[in-house]
Each structure stands twice: as C-alpha cells, then as structure tokens.
Amino acid sequence: VGFDVARDPVGALLLDGGARAAERCLTMTADAAAVVAAAGAAQLPGSFAVEVGEGLTEEWLRAHRGYRDSDRATASGTGEDSWWATARAVLTGSPAQLFASIRDGEGGIVALGRGGLTPGWVGLASIWVDPGHRRQGLGQVVTRALLSESLTRGHALAHLQVLSHNAPAQQLYRALGVDPHHEYVNVLEGATS
C-alpha cells in the first residue's frame, strides 16, 4: 500500500511519454467466514428483500448501468452500444458468479453486488447502494449475502477493490475485517487530463 506510479521505472517512462495515471485503487482481502460473522444479522428496512442468484438479469444490468452512469470515474469513454456487450462479458467472465440485489417495497433495486467465483476465492465487485438509501446497512447486507452464498460453495477467501475516493466503502470493509492488501494505478496511454 502506498505505491507511487511516478517512482516506478515503467510508470515514470509512461508518464513522461504523455500517459496519465487513473485513480488509485485499493485491493483488500479477508476470510469470508470472519466477514460474515462480523456483519452479524444486519436488518433490512421494512419490506425490503435480498436476493442472490447465479444469472445476470437484464434488470440487474440496468441498475448496474444506472449507477455506472453516475460515476464518471468508471463510466467515461464507453460508447452506449459497446457498454452493454462489454459489461455482460466482464460480469459473466468468471468461471462462476453470483449476483445480489436488494429490492425496496415497490420492487425496485436499491442495492446490488456481484461475486466472481474462482477456486477458493470470491471477488466482490459492483457493490452499490442507491444514494437515497445509504447509511442503512444495505451495503453490509449485500456483502454478507454474497459471502454467505460463496461459503456454501467452498469459496473461503474474499478480495475486492475500492477506488481511493470511496472512503465510506473503505470504512465499511475495514469494520467488517477486510484488510488492505495492495494498491494499484492504471496508466492510461495518450490520455488527456
């Protein structure tokens, strides 16, 4: 943790050639059972319900796109048509995957997450809570649901990545016992600021 792309010989060469560093990302790891235990029995509000399944649904993908559109750090530079195909390929690119969502009383998705399953590991991604429903423990419920299901399938270790600007997510994961492992920075060739 604490990598400086400008001090790395290859990174410095790329930066000197006109590339720019994208936002720093923190990779975190944990024992999935310990996180599930730390998450405890967080309660959902009122008539909310959590679902976990193996298939990527169009509704889940539309909710995912909605939050990606609002996040300029991850949505920029992707054309409308190519976004859908790229998202489907990435989101279903693991040997197996899980998709979690929390629905409000009207049936709309207000929180979601994905778990990419590889031997022994689950990679958590796209953990998102609608801005109007934050600070209610929904991110914790999605995380617990994905990890609980992963454990039943033999995936005992977890990893995730958090953008450096997302302090609330980092705080949640640290409180659940997810520890920083390393940082990385993508270097974008020929990009302009």
Kinemage of the C-alpha trace (Angstrom):
@kinemage 1
@onewidth
@group {chain A} dominant
@subgroup {mainchain}
@vectorlist {calphas} color= white
{ca val a 1} P 0.000 0.000 0.000
{ca gly a 2} L 1.356 3.411 -0.907
{ca phe a 3} L 2.538 2.715 -4.481
{ca asp a 4} L 3.651 5.814 -6.391
{ca val a 5} L 3.418 5.307 -10.155
{ca ala a 6} L 5.870 8.159 -10.833
{ca arg a 7} L 8.573 6.393 -8.777
{ca asp a 8} L 8.164 3.110 -10.661
{ca pro a 9} L 10.588 2.937 -13.649
{ca val a 10} L 7.925 1.753 -16.110
{ca gly a 11} L 5.317 4.115 -14.691
{ca ala a 12} L 7.687 7.078 -14.924
{ca leu a 13} L 8.514 6.202 -18.534
{ca leu a 14} L 4.825 6.067 -19.461
{ca leu a 15} L 4.038 9.317 -17.660
{ca asp a 16} L 6.977 11.026 -19.375
{ca gly a 17} L 5.546 9.812 -22.704
{ca gly a 18} L 2.225 11.591 -22.192
{ca ala a 19} L 0.213 8.966 -20.354
{ca arg a 20} L -1.663 9.812 -17.163
{ca ala a 21} L -2.364 7.861 -14.017
{ca ala a 22} L -6.006 6.958 -13.393
{ca glu a 23} L -7.460 6.979 -9.913
{ca arg a 24} L -5.686 4.890 -7.300
{ca cys a 25} L -7.444 1.672 -6.320
{ca leu a 26} L -7.070 -0.259 -3.042
{ca thr a 27} L -7.254 -4.062 -3.134
{ca met a 28} L -8.476 -5.635 0.102
{ca thr a 29} L -8.684 -9.285 1.247
{ca ala a 30} L -10.395 -11.247 4.013
{ca asp a 31} L -11.520 -14.574 5.345
{ca ala a 32} L -15.135 -14.760 4.115
{ca ala a 33} L -16.451 -16.511 7.260
{ca ala a 34} L -14.927 -13.837 9.506
{ca val a 35} L -16.601 -11.086 7.464
{ca val a 36} L -19.971 -12.873 7.602
{ca ala a 37} L -19.597 -13.180 11.389
{ca ala a 38} L -18.609 -9.513 11.733
{ca ala a 39} L -21.567 -8.453 9.557
{ca gly a 40} L -23.893 -10.175 12.009
{ca ala a 41} L -27.594 -10.022 11.416
{ca ala a 42} L -27.934 -6.572 9.881
{ca gln a 43} L -31.622 -5.990 9.325
{ca leu a 44} L -33.278 -4.780 6.161
{ca pro a 45} L -35.747 -1.898 6.425
{ca gly a 46} L -39.467 -2.689 6.284
{ca ser a 47} L -40.470 -4.720 3.261
{ca phe a 48} L -37.021 -4.816 1.634
{ca ala a 49} L -35.753 -8.215 0.447
{ca val a 50} L -32.334 -9.512 -0.603
{ca glu a 51} L -31.903 -11.972 -3.482
{ca val a 52} L -28.806 -13.894 -4.614
{ca gly a 53} L -28.688 -15.815 -7.882
{ca glu a 54} L -26.239 -17.136 -10.458
{ca gly a 55} L -27.650 -15.439 -13.541
{ca leu a 56} L -27.145 -11.898 -14.761
{ca thr a 57} L -30.625 -10.461 -15.341
{ca glu a 58} L -31.456 -7.505 -17.551
{ca glu a 59} L -32.940 -5.709 -14.532
{ca trp a 60} L -29.735 -6.162 -12.509
{ca leu a 61} L -27.686 -4.974 -15.503
{ca arg a 62} L -29.887 -1.867 -15.967
{ca ala a 63} L -29.489 -0.984 -12.264
{ca his a 64} L -25.735 -1.527 -12.596
{ca arg a 65} L -25.626 0.739 -15.655
{ca gly a 66} L -27.574 3.413 -13.813
{ca tyr a 67} L -25.005 3.659 -11.072
{ca arg a 68} L -22.096 3.441 -13.527
{ca asp a 69} L -23.544 6.373 -15.472
{ca ser a 70} L -23.473 8.425 -12.300
{ca asp a 71} L -19.845 7.513 -11.575
{ca arg a 72} L -17.653 9.411 -14.023
{ca ala a 73} L -14.540 7.655 -12.706
{ca thr a 74} L -15.694 4.344 -14.178
{ca ala a 75} L -18.157 5.210 -16.947
{ca ser a 76} L -16.207 7.629 -19.105
{ca gly a 77} L -15.085 6.728 -22.591
{ca thr a 78} L -17.542 3.892 -23.193
{ca gly a 79} L -19.988 4.169 -26.075
{ca glu a 80} L -23.621 3.245 -25.487
{ca asp a 81} L -23.691 0.142 -27.693
{ca ser a 82} L -20.329 -1.220 -26.618
{ca trp a 83} L -21.047 -0.657 -22.911
{ca trp a 84} L -23.758 -3.338 -22.769
{ca ala a 85} L -21.703 -6.016 -24.525
{ca thr a 86} L -18.580 -5.194 -22.532
{ca ala a 87} L -20.482 -5.208 -19.228
{ca arg a 88} L -22.085 -8.586 -19.967
{ca ala a 89} L -18.703 -10.075 -20.911
{ca val a 90} L -16.955 -8.724 -17.796
{ca leu a 91} L -19.766 -9.524 -15.364
{ca thr a 92} L -20.078 -13.120 -16.597
{ca gly a 93} L -16.363 -13.678 -17.232
{ca ser a 94} L -15.518 -15.635 -14.076
{ca pro a 95} L -15.790 -19.429 -14.011
{ca ala a 96} L -18.982 -18.802 -11.974
{ca gln a 97} L -20.634 -15.737 -10.475
{ca leu a 98} L -23.295 -14.585 -8.066
{ca phe a 99} L -25.491 -11.504 -8.365
{ca ala a 100} L -27.139 -9.983 -5.300
{ca ser a 101} L -29.789 -7.310 -5.159
{ca ile a 102} L -31.945 -5.681 -2.521
{ca arg a 103} L -35.409 -4.578 -3.540
{ca asp a 104} L -37.490 -1.935 -1.840
{ca gly a 105} L -41.187 -2.307 -1.045
{ca glu a 106} L -42.119 -1.374 -4.627
{ca gly a 107} L -39.788 -3.994 -6.123
{ca gly a 108} L -37.094 -1.617 -7.383
{ca ile a 109} L -33.423 -2.488 -6.964
{ca val a 110} L -31.881 -0.176 -4.347
{ca ala a 111} L -28.618 -2.087 -3.758
{ca leu a 112} L -26.615 -4.663 -5.665
{ca gly a 113} L -23.341 -6.552 -5.843
{ca arg a 114} L -21.510 -9.271 -7.739
{ca gly a 115} L -19.277 -12.114 -6.631
{ca gly a 116} L -16.885 -13.648 -9.153
{ca leu a 117} L -16.101 -17.212 -8.091
{ca thr a 118} L -12.724 -18.819 -8.748
{ca pro a 119} L -11.209 -21.808 -6.917
{ca gly a 120} L -11.250 -20.906 -3.213
{ca trp a 121} L -11.897 -17.197 -3.802
{ca val a 122} L -14.791 -14.821 -4.294
{ca gly a 123} L -14.068 -11.441 -5.825
{ca leu a 124} L -16.626 -8.881 -4.688
{ca ala a 125} L -17.421 -6.157 -7.199
{ca ser a 126} L -20.049 -3.584 -8.083
{ca ile a 127} L -21.249 -3.231 -4.503
{ca trp a 128} L -23.581 -0.254 -4.807
{ca val a 129} L -26.384 1.348 -2.789
{ca asp a 130} L -28.781 3.912 -4.216
{ca pro a 131} L -27.871 7.352 -2.781
{ca gly a 132} L -31.356 7.710 -1.300
{ca his a 133} L -30.923 4.505 0.716
{ca arg a 134} L -27.377 4.834 2.016
{ca arg a 135} L -26.378 4.638 5.684
{ca gln a 136} L -28.979 1.927 6.353
{ca gly a 137} L -26.639 -1.081 6.258
{ca leu a 138} L -27.630 -2.229 2.760
{ca gly a 139} L -24.015 -2.483 1.555
{ca gln a 140} L -23.275 -4.690 4.542
{ca val a 141} L -26.314 -6.886 3.776
{ca val a 142} L -25.278 -7.308 0.115
{ca thr a 143} L -21.704 -8.146 1.161
{ca arg a 144} L -22.894 -10.664 3.769
{ca ala a 145} L -25.344 -12.289 1.327
{ca leu a 146} L -22.691 -12.761 -1.375
{ca leu a 147} L -20.105 -14.103 1.069
{ca ser a 148} L -22.594 -16.424 2.809
{ca glu a 149} L -23.568 -17.987 -0.516
{ca ser a 150} L -19.912 -18.178 -1.582
{ca leu a 151} L -19.050 -20.086 1.602
{ca thr a 152} L -21.700 -22.721 0.838
{ca arg a 153} L -19.881 -23.284 -2.466
{ca gly a 154} L -16.406 -23.633 -0.903
{ca his a 155} L -15.013 -20.146 -1.539
{ca ala a 156} L -13.461 -19.223 1.815
{ca leu a 157} L -11.358 -16.204 0.834
{ca ala a 158} L -12.558 -12.845 -0.450
{ca his a 159} L -10.998 -9.951 -2.301
{ca leu a 160} L -12.350 -6.637 -3.505
{ca gln a 161} L -11.181 -3.339 -4.935
{ca val a 162} L -12.205 0.124 -3.787
{ca leu a 163} L -11.455 3.425 -5.511
{ca ser a 164} L -9.385 5.760 -3.372
{ca his a 165} L -12.129 8.417 -3.221
{ca asn a 166} L -14.680 5.988 -1.756
{ca ala a 167} L -13.986 6.480 1.963
{ca pro a 168} L -17.418 5.195 3.122
{ca ala a 169} L -16.864 1.839 1.379
{ca gln a 170} L -13.343 1.533 2.772
{ca gln a 171} L -14.691 2.269 6.248
{ca leu a 172} L -17.403 -0.404 5.885
{ca tyr a 173} L -14.972 -3.075 4.697
{ca arg a 174} L -12.396 -2.302 7.378
{ca ala a 175} L -15.122 -2.503 10.047
{ca leu a 176} L -16.011 -5.954 8.708
{ca gly a 177} L -12.392 -7.140 8.937
{ca val a 178} L -11.381 -6.747 5.294
{ca asp a 179} L -7.729 -5.710 5.264
{ca pro a 180} L -5.765 -3.623 2.757
{ca his a 181} L -3.525 -5.826 0.622
{ca his a 182} L -2.092 -3.536 -2.063
{ca glu a 183} L -2.800 -0.505 -4.200
{ca tyr a 184} L -2.560 -0.155 -7.930
{ca val a 185} L -2.946 2.570 -10.521
{ca asn a 186} L -3.881 2.068 -14.162
{ca val a 187} L -1.855 4.192 -16.536
{ca leu a 188} L -3.858 5.445 -19.499
{ca glu a 189} L -1.784 5.746 -22.639
{ca gly a 190} L -2.060 9.010 -24.573
{ca ala a 191} L -4.847 10.298 -22.314
{ca thr a 192} L -5.503 13.927 -21.646
{ca ser a 193} L -6.466 15.333 -18.273
